[in-house]
Amino acid sequence: MIGFLRGKLVHKAPPFLVVDVQGVGYEVEAPMTTFYDLPVLGEEIKLHTHLVVREDAHILFGFSTEADRTLFRTLIKVNGVGPKLALTILSGQSTEEFHRCIYDNDTQALVRLPGVGKKTAERLIIEMRDRLPSLGDSVMINAADTGSTIPAAGKPKQEAVSALCSLGYKPLDANKMVQNISAEGRSCEDIIRLALQGGVR
C-alpha cells in the first residue's frame, strides 16, 4: 500500500494530477477539495493516498489531509458507494459539511450531489452516523469505474466541464453549471468551485 506521496507537482487537470517522485510520475485522482489546496506547478506537495486495485487497473487516489482520506475510506465501505461516488461526495462537500449533513439528517443536501439518490442519501446517514466518531476529533464539527487517461489541457471552462463530467455530472448539466461563470482571471479550479457552490458568477 502506498501511504503517501511527496514530490513535485508536474500536471493538474481535475480530477487528475501527476506527482514526480524522484523521476517517477505518479498519476493520482483527487477530489476538488484537494485541488483547491494545490500549489503552482513545479512546487513540492504531499498527498495522503489510497490505492484501489481492480482487475483492469490500479488507481491511486490522493488527498490533501488525513481527514479527507479517512472519510474516503469510510465512505467506500458503505453499501453502494464506490471510489468514484466517494470522490464525488468529497468534491461537492468539505469533510465538515458532510459531517453536518449526517448529524442534521440533511438528505436534501446529499441528493444534490451527482449519483446520490434519496435511498443512497438515507443509507449514508444511517451507516455513517455510527462511523463518524472514528474519523477523529480534527474533523468533528465544533466536522465504480474510473478512467486513467489524463485530459488534455485546454481552456479553463472546457477543462471545468470535463472535470465535472468525470465527477458524475451529465455533460448538459456540466455545461449549464459553468456557462454563466466568467473565465477571466480564473483557473479551472476556481470555475469548478463556483459551479459546485452555485454562487456568485
N, C-alpha and C positions, 0 to 999 in steps of 0.2 A: 504494500500500500504506500502511495506517495502522500506523505502527511502535509508537506508544504513545498512551495517553490519560492526561491529568492533569486532574482536575476533582472535583466534589463528588458523593459517593455519595448518590443520592436514592432508590434502591429496591434491595432484595435479596430474592430468593425463589429459592433454589437450583433449577436451575443458572443462573438468570438474574439479572442485575443491571443497573442503569441509572446511567450517569455523566453528570452535567450539565457539559458543557464549554462555558462561555461562552454559556449559553442553549440549547445543542443537547443533547438527551438521546440518548446512545449506548447501545443495548441490547447487552449483552455476555453470552456464555455462558462460564462459568468452572468449573474443577474444584473439588471441595470443599477441596483443599489451599489454594486461593486464598481461598475463603470463610472458612476458619479465621483468616486473617490480616486480614480486613476490619475497618475501624473502625466506629463507630456511624454511623448515617445523618446526613448533613449535614457529615461530615468530608471532607477532601480525600484523594484516593487517586491513585496512579499505577499503571497496568496496562500490561504489555508485551502487545501484541496481534498477532493473526494473522487475516487476512481470507480467508475461503473464499468463492469466487464460484461459484454454481451457476446453472443456467438459471432456477430458480424463486425464488432467494433469494441475498442477500449476508449471510453470517453472520460476525459478529465474535467471536473468542474472546479472552479476556483471562487473563493470568497475573500472579501477584504477583512472580515472579522471572524473570530472563532464562533461568535454567537450565530452568525448567519449560516455557517457550515453546520452547526449543531441543529438549527431549525430545519435545514435542508434534509439532514439525515433522519430527523424525526418525522418529517412530512412523508418521505418515501416509504415509511413503514405503515402508513395509513392505507387501508384497502382502497384501490382505485386511483391512487396518487403515484405516478411515476416520476422520474427525474425531470422530464420536460415540464410537467404541470407544476412541480415543486419550484422549478426555476422561474416559471411564470408568476407564481404567487410571490416569490421574493423580489421579482422585478416590479410588481404592481404595488407592493406594500413593504414598508420597513418592518423589521422584526418587532419593533414596539407597536406598530399599527396592527400587525397580525395578532399580537397578544391581546390588544384591546378588543378586536373583533371576537376573539374566543371568549374572553371574560364577560363581554356585553351581549353574547349570543347574537351578534350582528351578522345574520346571514345575508342581508342585502348588500353589505359592503363586499362580501366574499363572492357573491354571484356576479358582480360587475367584472370580475377577472375572467378572461377567456378560458374556457374549458371547465369552469366551476359552475355546475348547475345547483339547483336547490338541494337535491339529495346529497351531493358531494359536500356542499357547504355545511349541511346539518351533520354529516359524518365527521367532518373536520372538527366541528365544535365539540361533538361528543367524545371523539377519540383523543383530541389534542388537549382537552382541558386537564385530563389526568396526567398528561406527559409534560406539560409546561414547566412545573417546578424543577424538572431535571435539566432544563435549559440553562439554569444558573441565574444568580441574582443580578448579573450585569445586564440582563436583557428584560428583567421583570419590570412591569410598569410601576412606577412611583416617582415593560416591556413586552414507455413511450419511445418515442422514436425521435432521435436527433441526428442531424446530418453532421458531417465532418468537414465540409467544404467551406473555406473562408470566403465570404462575399467580396467581390472586387470593390475597390474604393471608388466612390462616386460623389455626387453632390450630397450635402448633409441631409436634405429632405428625402432623397431617394434611399440613402442608407438607413434613415429612420424608419421608412415604410418597410424596408426589407427586414430590419430588426424586429419590428412589431409583428410581422408575419411569422418570423422564427419563434416568437413568443406565444403564438397561437391565435393571433387576430386574423380575421379574413382580410384579403387584400383590399376589398372595397371599404371595409371599416377602417383599416390602417390608413388608407388614403384620406378618408374623411377626417380622421383624427389629426392629421398634420397639415391639411390643405390651407387652413387659415392661420397657420403659425409662420411668422416671418423668419426666414433663414439668415437674414442679415446679421452678421456678427455672432451667430450661434453655431455651436458644434452639433454634431449628430446626437450626442448625449443630451445636450440642452433641449433639443427638439423633442426627443423621446420623453424626457422628464415632463415637459409641458403637456405633451399628448396624454400621458398617463394620468397627470393631475387634472387635466381638463380645465386648467386655469387660464390666466391671462396670456393672450397671444402676443 
